[in-house]
Amino acid sequence: MQDSHFDVVVVGGGMVGAALACGLAQQQFRVAVIERAEPAAFDAESPPDVRISAIGASSVALLRQLNVWERVLAMRCAPYRKLETWEWQSAHVTFDAASLGLPELGYMVENSVLQRALWEKMQEEGITLICPASLQQLQSHRGGWQVQLDNGTTLDTRLVVGADGANSRVRQLAGIGVRGWQYAQSCMLISVECEHDAGDSTWQQFTPEGPRAFLPLFDRHASLVWYDAPARICQLQALPLSQLEKEIHAHFPARVGRVQVKKAASFPLVRRHATRYVLPGLALVGDAAHTINPLAGQGVNLGYRDVDALINTLVEARSQAQLWSSDAVLKRYHRQRYNDNLLMQGGMDLFYFAFSNTLAPLRFVRNLGLIAAENAGALKRKALKYALGL
């Protein structure tokens, strides 16, 4: 590699880091991305990825700006136009795109599809992709950072961005702490083929053990999400797929119909929030800065809000001839995003704690709340717009 001097080095070329790199490259920043493995090429005949993201309207808008969304559409994704949630059938809340005058609320996109589309865009933008490689050391150097990789490469950069996930190496090496805890639930993602077309409605039923959710994909494919106690999820994960199908039919709402399980994976639910998002010449985005209970599928959408805010902060500072990698400038990004992410984390926790027990009085109150939400009119639409980032 001839040039080892960059404006920005992004550690992590996943869905959030790659989007940030594309956005900065379009604004004429010299960008390098460090990633452990290149995402596999898209194969239209392959079964859907078990990892699915619900991409909201504002995230789609960002991906359109980056000229990435057309690539996603050319691969595969599925629009969803209705979102339903309930515990009691008499307390059923429905959000629909038509109430906001939108063609859809968002899209269900396989993580592997989005990662591949972004990777191809990075290649097109001329971003320096250092792969396979991982971060070894960070050292403050001449007002910026020196980045040492496990393959022996050393880079100099004015700004390092940690987009390397929940166990961020950038965050650890920078000495930034985290606050958080592990929830008393784990989550299982189950890729299924339905007996009928999956449709365009995503739904979630609350149970005392945890929610059961349905995410429609293309054709008859869908993703089921099963939240439950860690021991129960571990038990389900160990079952043969045919036995897992029987458990789904016994514990999911009847509307899911007959399904054939194709693949399943599980993970613990952990809340983390970095104590700060920035240092001089260093910033965190996405899961490196915050992880959230995935109840409402907001994880990647919050990451894209981070991306949008950081790009705008850097571009504005540069246009005003300010030192855009300085602590003073980066703190503007921190202030813009920290409280918003904290608010969303708190909202998801409220749902989690309110619906994860069997106390009869609380069950009555929470279902009364759902009934009130269904009839809230303008307030309901405002809440939906906030969740979509509009």
Disulfide bonds with the S-S distance in Angstrom:
none
